[in-house]
Amino acid sequence: MAKKAAATEAPEKTKKIKASGFAPLKFQEYTITQKRSGRFQVVDAKGKNINAAAKEKVLLSAKVLKGSFKKAGGEETPAT
């Protein structure tokens, strides 16, 4: 019977802290959040995800990411 008493006690509530430390950025036309994996998610005002080149453009304009994302080996110099 002592086990039932221990099971009914509520465990202490702990505060949830985001591991990434990145606060969501909310703009009029989109919202930028960071996933637990470290990648960014961009959602438009209608609730649809933005992907690919449009996502890169939004992240660069919001100054979340820096630089360009050209694939390595895309430009090859011809052998002379």
Biopython code that builds the backbone (N, CA, C, O; Angstrom):
import numpy as np
from Bio.PDB.StructureBuilder import StructureBuilder

atoms = [
    (1, "MET", "N", (0.813, -1.187, 0.000)),
    (1, "MET", "CA", (0.000, 0.000, 0.000)),
    (1, "MET", "C", (0.863, 1.259, 0.000)),
    (1, "MET", "O", (0.401, 2.318, -0.425)),
    (2, "ALA", "N", (2.082, 1.165, 0.459)),
    (2, "ALA", "CA", (2.958, 2.330, 0.465)),
    (2, "ALA", "C", (3.332, 2.729, -0.956)),
    (2, "ALA", "O", (3.605, 3.900, -1.220)),
    (3, "LYS", "N", (3.345, 1.772, -1.867)),
    (3, "LYS", "CA", (3.677, 2.076, -3.257)),
    (3, "LYS", "C", (2.622, 2.979, -3.896)),
    (3, "LYS", "O", (2.964, 3.846, -4.700)),
    (4, "LYS", "N", (1.351, 2.792, -3.554)),
    (4, "LYS", "CA", (0.295, 3.619, -4.123)),
    (4, "LYS", "C", (0.439, 5.068, -3.666)),
    (4, "LYS", "O", (0.189, 5.985, -4.449)),
    (5, "ALA", "N", (0.825, 5.285, -2.453)),
    (5, "ALA", "CA", (0.974, 6.643, -1.935)),
    (5, "ALA", "C", (2.109, 7.364, -2.668)),
    (5, "ALA", "O", (1.996, 8.551, -2.973)),
    (6, "ALA", "N", (3.186, 6.659, -2.946)),
    (6, "ALA", "CA", (4.316, 7.266, -3.638)),
    (6, "ALA", "C", (3.959, 7.578, -5.089)),
    (6, "ALA", "O", (4.447, 8.559, -5.650)),
    (7, "ALA", "N", (3.121, 6.763, -5.690)),
    (7, "ALA", "CA", (2.755, 6.955, -7.085)),
    (7, "ALA", "C", (1.809, 8.143, -7.265)),
    (7, "ALA", "O", (1.791, 8.759, -8.331)),
    (8, "THR", "N", (1.022, 8.472, -6.235)),
    (8, "THR", "CA", (0.067, 9.565, -6.366)),
    (8, "THR", "C", (0.705, 10.932, -6.149)),
    (8, "THR", "O", (0.108, 11.949, -6.504)),
    (9, "GLU", "N", (1.902, 10.978, -5.576)),
    (9, "GLU", "CA", (2.564, 12.259, -5.371)),
    (9, "GLU", "C", (3.025, 12.805, -6.720)),
    (9, "GLU", "O", (3.551, 12.068, -7.554)),
    (10, "ALA", "N", (2.823, 14.095, -6.921)),
    (10, "ALA", "CA", (3.213, 14.722, -8.173)),
    (10, "ALA", "C", (4.712, 14.969, -8.190)),
    (10, "ALA", "O", (5.258, 15.473, -7.208)),
    (11, "PRO", "N", (5.382, 14.633, -9.259)),
    (11, "PRO", "CA", (6.819, 14.913, -9.333)),
    (11, "PRO", "C", (7.047, 16.423, -9.452)),
    (11, "PRO", "O", (6.171, 17.165, -9.898)),
    (12, "GLU", "N", (8.222, 16.853, -9.049)),
    (12, "GLU", "CA", (8.541, 18.265, -9.121)),
    (12, "GLU", "C", (8.594, 18.698, -10.583)),
    (12, "GLU", "O", (9.132, 17.987, -11.432)),
    (13, "LYS", "N", (8.031, 19.869, -10.868)),
    (13, "LYS", "CA", (8.050, 20.383, -12.233)),
    (13, "LYS", "C", (9.383, 21.061, -12.485)),
    (13, "LYS", "O", (9.864, 21.850, -11.672)),
    (14, "THR", "N", (9.969, 20.736, -13.627)),
    (14, "THR", "CA", (11.231, 21.356, -13.997)),
    (14, "THR", "C", (10.983, 22.319, -15.143)),
    (14, "THR", "O", (10.087, 22.108, -15.960)),
    (15, "LYS", "N", (11.770, 23.362, -15.198)),
    (15, "LYS", "CA", (11.646, 24.330, -16.270)),
    (15, "LYS", "C", (12.298, 23.770, -17.523)),
    (15, "LYS", "O", (13.389, 23.202, -17.465)),
    (16, "LYS", "N", (11.629, 23.933, -18.649)),
    (16, "LYS", "CA", (12.187, 23.476, -19.917)),
    (16, "LYS", "C", (13.011, 24.607, -20.508)),
    (16, "LYS", "O", (12.501, 25.700, -20.753)),
    (17, "ILE", "N", (14.278, 24.338, -20.732)),
    (17, "ILE", "CA", (15.173, 25.307, -21.336)),
    (17, "ILE", "C", (15.586, 24.777, -22.685)),
    (17, "ILE", "O", (15.984, 23.619, -22.812)),
    (18, "LYS", "N", (15.491, 25.620, -23.692)),
    (18, "LYS", "CA", (15.884, 25.188, -25.028)),
    (18, "LYS", "C", (17.387, 24.967, -25.065)),
    (18, "LYS", "O", (18.157, 25.793, -24.575)),
    (19, "ALA", "N", (17.794, 23.862, -25.640)),
    (19, "ALA", "CA", (19.212, 23.508, -25.689)),
    (19, "ALA", "C", (19.986, 24.420, -26.634)),
    (19, "ALA", "O", (21.171, 24.673, -26.418)),
    (20, "SER", "N", (19.338, 24.907, -27.662)),
    (20, "SER", "CA", (20.045, 25.696, -28.655)),
    (20, "SER", "C", (20.284, 27.130, -28.213)),
    (20, "SER", "O", (21.260, 27.746, -28.640)),
    (21, "GLY", "N", (19.424, 27.671, -27.378)),
    (21, "GLY", "CA", (19.561, 29.049, -26.951)),
    (21, "GLY", "C", (19.117, 30.036, -28.017)),
    (21, "GLY", "O", (19.361, 31.234, -27.872)),
    (22, "PHE", "N", (18.477, 29.578, -29.076)),
    (22, "PHE", "CA", (18.016, 30.415, -30.174)),
    (22, "PHE", "C", (16.543, 30.733, -29.964)),
    (22, "PHE", "O", (15.708, 29.829, -29.973)),
    (23, "ALA", "N", (16.221, 31.987, -29.778)),
    (23, "ALA", "CA", (14.829, 32.393, -29.618)),
    (23, "ALA", "C", (14.186, 32.511, -31.001)),
    (23, "ALA", "O", (14.818, 33.012, -31.931)),
    (24, "PRO", "N", (12.946, 32.058, -31.147)),
    (24, "PRO", "CA", (12.288, 32.157, -32.455)),
    (24, "PRO", "C", (12.192, 33.607, -32.915)),
    (24, "PRO", "O", (11.881, 34.504, -32.131)),
    (25, "LEU", "N", (12.463, 33.820, -34.195)),
    (25, "LEU", "CA", (12.348, 35.142, -34.796)),
    (25, "LEU", "C", (11.025, 35.215, -35.540)),
    (25, "LEU", "O", (10.772, 34.420, -36.445)),
    (26, "LYS", "N", (10.184, 36.164, -35.164)),
    (26, "LYS", "CA", (8.881, 36.302, -35.800)),
    (26, "LYS", "C", (8.849, 37.578, -36.624)),
    (26, "LYS", "O", (9.073, 38.674, -36.110)),
    (27, "PHE", "N", (8.569, 37.417, -37.904)),
    (27, "PHE", "CA", (8.420, 38.518, -38.830)),
    (27, "PHE", "C", (6.991, 38.505, -39.341)),
    (27, "PHE", "O", (6.239, 37.569, -39.070)),
    (28, "GLN", "N", (6.614, 39.537, -40.076)),
    (28, "GLN", "CA", (5.240, 39.629, -40.556)),
    (28, "GLN", "C", (4.906, 38.493, -41.524)),
    (28, "GLN", "O", (3.804, 37.946, -41.481)),
    (29, "GLU", "N", (5.850, 38.140, -42.393)),
    (29, "GLU", "CA", (5.542, 37.129, -43.403)),
    (29, "GLU", "C", (6.073, 35.728, -43.100)),
    (29, "GLU", "O", (5.693, 34.780, -43.788)),
    (30, "TYR", "N", (6.952, 35.559, -42.076)),
    (30, "TYR", "CA", (7.470, 34.231, -41.745)),
    (30, "TYR", "C", (7.997, 34.181, -40.311)),
    (30, "TYR", "O", (8.195, 35.213, -39.669)),
    (31, "THR", "N", (8.221, 32.949, -39.821)),
    (31, "THR", "CA", (8.792, 32.712, -38.500)),
    (31, "THR", "C", (9.964, 31.754, -38.649)),
    (31, "THR", "O", (9.867, 30.751, -39.356)),
    (32, "ILE", "N", (11.084, 32.069, -37.975)),
    (32, "ILE", "CA", (12.275, 31.224, -38.030)),
    (32, "ILE", "C", (12.479, 30.612, -36.651)),
    (32, "ILE", "O", (12.559, 31.326, -35.651)),
    (33, "THR", "N", (12.561, 29.290, -36.602)),
    (33, "THR", "CA", (12.845, 28.577, -35.355)),
    (33, "THR", "C", (14.015, 27.627, -35.602)),
    (33, "THR", "O", (14.348, 27.317, -36.746)),
    (34, "GLN", "N", (14.629, 27.173, -34.519)),
    (34, "GLN", "CA", (15.716, 26.217, -34.647)),
    (34, "GLN", "C", (15.285, 24.894, -34.045)),
    (34, "GLN", "O", (14.770, 24.840, -32.929)),
    (35, "LYS", "N", (15.505, 23.822, -34.805)),
    (35, "LYS", "CA", (15.164, 22.482, -34.346)),
    (35, "LYS", "C", (16.204, 21.992, -33.356)),
    (35, "LYS", "O", (17.278, 22.583, -33.239)),
    (36, "ARG", "N", (15.899, 20.927, -32.649)),
    (36, "ARG", "CA", (16.854, 20.359, -31.691)),
    (36, "ARG", "C", (18.090, 19.821, -32.394)),
    (36, "ARG", "O", (19.151, 19.710, -31.780)),
    (37, "SER", "N", (17.969, 19.489, -33.661)),
    (37, "SER", "CA", (19.105, 18.982, -34.427)),
    (37, "SER", "C", (20.066, 20.102, -34.820)),
    (37, "SER", "O", (21.174, 19.839, -35.285)),
    (38, "GLY", "N", (19.639, 21.354, -34.631)),
    (38, "GLY", "CA", (20.479, 22.488, -34.964)),
    (38, "GLY", "C", (20.104, 23.146, -36.278)),
    (38, "GLY", "O", (20.570, 24.246, -36.574)),
    (39, "ARG", "N", (19.272, 22.490, -37.068)),
    (39, "ARG", "CA", (18.852, 23.065, -38.342)),
    (39, "ARG", "C", (17.730, 24.073, -38.115)),
    (39, "ARG", "O", (17.064, 24.054, -37.081)),
    (40, "PHE", "N", (17.533, 24.947, -39.087)),
    (40, "PHE", "CA", (16.520, 25.981, -38.970)),
    (40, "PHE", "C", (15.270, 25.604, -39.733)),
    (40, "PHE", "O", (15.330, 24.933, -40.764)),
    (41, "GLN", "N", (14.123, 26.052, -39.208)),
    (41, "GLN", "CA", (12.839, 25.836, -39.844)),
    (41, "GLN", "C", (12.238, 27.201, -40.132)),
    (41, "GLN", "O", (12.192, 28.061, -39.252)),
    (42, "VAL", "N", (11.775, 27.403, -41.362)),
    (42, "VAL", "CA", (11.149, 28.664, -41.759)),
    (42, "VAL", "C", (9.709, 28.353, -42.145)),
    (42, "VAL", "O", (9.451, 27.519, -43.014)),
    (43, "VAL", "N", (8.767, 29.042, -41.482)),
    (43, "VAL", "CA", (7.348, 28.828, -41.723)),
    (43, "VAL", "C", (6.741, 30.159, -42.143)),
    (43, "VAL", "O", (6.992, 31.186, -41.513)),
    (44, "ASP", "N", (5.934, 30.143, -43.220)),
    (44, "ASP", "CA", (5.318, 31.389, -43.666)),
    (44, "ASP", "C", (4.086, 31.710, -42.820)),
    (44, "ASP", "O", (3.741, 30.949, -41.917)),
    (45, "ALA", "N", (3.425, 32.827, -43.106)),
    (45, "ALA", "CA", (2.285, 33.293, -42.319)),
    (45, "ALA", "C", (1.095, 32.339, -42.398)),
    (45, "ALA", "O", (0.263, 32.313, -41.491)),
    (46, "LYS", "N", (1.010, 31.562, -43.466)),
    (46, "LYS", "CA", (-0.091, 30.611, -43.638)),
    (46, "LYS", "C", (0.175, 29.287, -42.938)),
    (46, "LYS", "O", (-0.712, 28.436, -42.877)),
    (47, "GLY", "N", (1.389, 29.096, -42.406)),
    (47, "GLY", "CA", (1.726, 27.868, -41.695)),
    (47, "GLY", "C", (2.425, 26.823, -42.541)),
    (47, "GLY", "O", (2.608, 25.690, -42.095)),
    (48, "LYS", "N", (2.821, 27.184, -43.758)),
    (48, "LYS", "CA", (3.517, 26.229, -44.632)),
    (48, "LYS", "C", (5.013, 26.427, -44.525)),
    (48, "LYS", "O", (5.491, 27.553, -44.386)),
    (49, "ASN", "N", (5.756, 25.323, -44.590)),
    (49, "ASN", "CA", (7.217, 25.381, -44.527)),
    (49, "ASN", "C", (7.799, 25.939, -45.812)),
    (49, "ASN", "O", (7.298, 25.680, -46.906)),
    (50, "ILE", "N", (8.863, 26.709, -45.659)),
    (50, "ILE", "CA", (9.606, 27.238, -46.796)),
    (50, "ILE", "C", (10.886, 26.426, -46.898)),
    (50, "ILE", "O", (11.578, 26.234, -45.898)),
    (51, "ASN", "N", (11.209, 25.946, -48.095)),
    (51, "ASN", "CA", (12.371, 25.086, -48.290)),
    (51, "ASN", "C", (13.261, 25.572, -49.422)),
    (51, "ASN", "O", (12.912, 26.491, -50.163)),
    (52, "ALA", "N", (14.414, 24.934, -49.536)),
    (52, "ALA", "CA", (15.376, 25.105, -50.631)),
    (52, "ALA", "C", (15.915, 26.520, -50.732)),
    (52, "ALA", "O", (16.273, 27.120, -49.718)),
    (53, "ALA", "N", (15.978, 27.057, -51.933)),
    (53, "ALA", "CA", (16.604, 28.358, -52.182)),
    (53, "ALA", "C", (15.863, 29.491, -51.479)),
    (53, "ALA", "O", (16.486, 30.444, -51.013)),
    (54, "ALA", "N", (14.545, 29.391, -51.401)),
    (54, "ALA", "CA", (13.765, 30.425, -50.722)),
    (54, "ALA", "C", (14.113, 30.467, -49.232)),
    (54, "ALA", "O", (14.174, 31.541, -48.633)),
    (55, "LYS", "N", (14.338, 29.300, -48.646)),
    (55, "LYS", "CA", (14.705, 29.221, -47.236)),
    (55, "LYS", "C", (16.077, 29.847, -47.005)),
    (55, "LYS", "O", (16.266, 30.588, -46.041)),
    (56, "GLU", "N", (17.029, 29.556, -47.880)),
    (56, "GLU", "CA", (18.369, 30.143, -47.768)),
    (56, "GLU", "C", (18.300, 31.654, -47.872)),
    (56, "GLU", "O", (18.972, 32.362, -47.123)),
    (57, "LYS", "N", (17.491, 32.151, -48.794)),
    (57, "LYS", "CA", (17.352, 33.588, -49.002)),
    (57, "LYS", "C", (16.785, 34.258, -47.751)),
    (57, "LYS", "O", (17.255, 35.322, -47.349)),
    (58, "VAL", "N", (15.777, 33.638, -47.135)),
    (58, "VAL", "CA", (15.163, 34.192, -45.921)),
    (58, "VAL", "C", (16.163, 34.190, -44.768)),
    (58, "VAL", "O", (16.273, 35.180, -44.045)),
    (59, "LEU", "N", (16.893, 33.088, -44.589)),
    (59, "LEU", "CA", (17.857, 32.987, -43.489)),
    (59, "LEU", "C", (19.009, 33.975, -43.661)),
    (59, "LEU", "O", (19.490, 34.537, -42.677)),
    (60, "LEU", "N", (19.454, 34.191, -44.894)),
    (60, "LEU", "CA", (20.515, 35.155, -45.145)),
    (60, "LEU", "C", (20.027, 36.588, -44.941)),
    (60, "LEU", "O", (20.760, 37.416, -44.400)),
    (61, "SER", "N", (18.802, 36.891, -45.367)),
    (61, "SER", "CA", (18.278, 38.245, -45.204)),
    (61, "SER", "C", (18.004, 38.570, -43.743)),
    (61, "SER", "O", (18.084, 39.731, -43.342)),
    (62, "ALA", "N", (17.682, 37.554, -42.939)),
    (62, "ALA", "CA", (17.445, 37.755, -41.507)),
    (62, "ALA", "C", (18.755, 37.734, -40.720)),
    (62, "ALA", "O", (18.755, 37.907, -39.501)),
    (63, "LYS", "N", (19.876, 37.521, -41.426)),
    (63, "LYS", "CA", (21.208, 37.468, -40.835)),
    (63, "LYS", "C", (21.348, 36.359, -39.781)),
    (63, "LYS", "O", (22.066, 36.506, -38.792)),
    (64, "VAL", "N", (20.645, 35.252, -40.020)),
    (64, "VAL", "CA", (20.781, 34.073, -39.170)),
    (64, "VAL", "C", (21.987, 33.269, -39.630)),
    (64, "VAL", "O", (22.728, 32.725, -38.812)),
    (65, "LEU", "N", (22.180, 33.194, -40.949)),
    (65, "LEU", "CA", (23.317, 32.487, -41.531)),
    (65, "LEU", "C", (24.187, 33.483, -42.284)),
    (65, "LEU", "O", (23.723, 34.542, -42.707)),
    (66, "LYS", "N", (25.449, 33.126, -42.440)),
    (66, "LYS", "CA", (26.382, 33.973, -43.168)),
    (66, "LYS", "C", (26.987, 33.175, -44.311)),
    (66, "LYS", "O", (27.152, 31.960, -44.203)),
    (67, "GLY", "N", (27.317, 33.850, -45.406)),
    (67, "GLY", "CA", (28.019, 33.200, -46.503)),
    (67, "GLY", "C", (27.093, 32.638, -47.549)),
    (67, "GLY", "O", (25.875, 32.804, -47.488)),
    (68, "SER", "N", (27.702, 31.959, -48.524)),
    (68, "SER", "CA", (26.934, 31.329, -49.585)),
    (68, "SER", "C", (27.045, 29.819, -49.439)),
    (68, "SER", "O", (27.937, 29.308, -48.761)),
    (69, "PHE", "N", (26.135, 29.125, -50.078)),
    (69, "PHE", "CA", (26.079, 27.682, -49.941)),
    (69, "PHE", "C", (26.188, 27.009, -51.298)),
    (69, "PHE", "O", (25.304, 26.252, -51.700)),
    (70, "LYS", "N", (27.263, 27.286, -51.991)),
    (70, "LYS", "CA", (27.521, 26.642, -53.280)),
    (70, "LYS", "C", (28.046, 25.237, -53.014)),
    (70, "LYS", "O", (28.818, 25.020, -52.081)),
    (71, "LYS", "N", (27.625, 24.293, -53.834)),
    (71, "LYS", "CA", (28.104, 22.925, -53.667)),
    (71, "LYS", "C", (29.572, 22.844, -54.059)),
    (71, "LYS", "O", (29.994, 23.444, -55.048)),
    (72, "ALA", "N", (30.336, 22.108, -53.289)),
    (72, "ALA", "CA", (31.763, 21.944, -53.568)),
    (72, "ALA", "C", (31.944, 21.173, -54.866)),
    (72, "ALA", "O", (31.224, 20.211, -55.134)),
    (73, "GLY", "N", (32.909, 21.601, -55.667)),
    (73, "GLY", "CA", (33.188, 20.913, -56.912)),
    (73, "GLY", "C", (32.269, 21.324, -58.048)),
    (73, "GLY", "O", (32.339, 20.739, -59.128)),
    (74, "GLY", "N", (31.413, 22.309, -57.840)),
    (74, "GLY", "CA", (30.506, 22.758, -58.883)),
    (74, "GLY", "C", (31.241, 23.471, -59.999)),
    (74, "GLY", "O", (30.867, 23.342, -61.164)),
    (75, "GLU", "N", (32.273, 24.219, -59.667)),
    (75, "GLU", "CA", (33.051, 24.936, -60.671)),
    (75, "GLU", "C", (34.396, 24.235, -60.841)),
    (75, "GLU", "O", (35.201, 24.185, -59.911)),
    (76, "GLU", "N", (34.628, 23.708, -62.008)),
    (76, "GLU", "CA", (35.893, 23.037, -62.279)),
    (76, "GLU", "C", (36.663, 23.849, -63.295)),
    (76, "GLU", "O", (36.090, 24.347, -64.264)),
    (77, "THR", "N", (37.954, 23.985, -63.082)),
    (77, "THR", "CA", (38.781, 24.695, -64.040)),
    (77, "THR", "C", (39.214, 23.716, -65.127)),
    (77, "THR", "O", (39.663, 22.611, -64.825)),
    (78, "PRO", "N", (39.082, 24.115, -66.383)),
    (78, "PRO", "CA", (39.472, 23.189, -67.451)),
    (78, "PRO", "C", (40.994, 23.021, -67.488)),
    (78, "PRO", "O", (41.743, 23.973, -67.270)),
    (79, "ALA", "N", (41.426, 21.805, -67.765)),
    (79, "ALA", "CA", (42.863, 21.513, -67.851)),
    (79, "ALA", "C", (43.406, 22.022, -69.181)),
    (79, "ALA", "O", (42.834, 21.756, -70.238)),
    (80, "THR", "N", (44.513, 22.755, -69.118)),
    (80, "THR", "CA", (45.100, 23.283, -70.365)),
    (80, "THR", "C", (46.421, 22.638, -70.662)),
    (80, "THR", "O", (47.053, 22.961, -71.668)),
]
sb = StructureBuilder()
sb.init_structure("model")
sb.init_model(0)
sb.init_chain("A")
sb.init_seg("    ")
for serial, (resi, resn, name, xyz) in enumerate(atoms, 1):
    if name == "N":
        sb.init_residue(resn, " ", resi, " ")
    sb.init_atom(name, np.array(xyz, "f"), 0.0, 1.0, " ", f" {name:<3s}", serial, name[0])
structure = sb.get_structure()
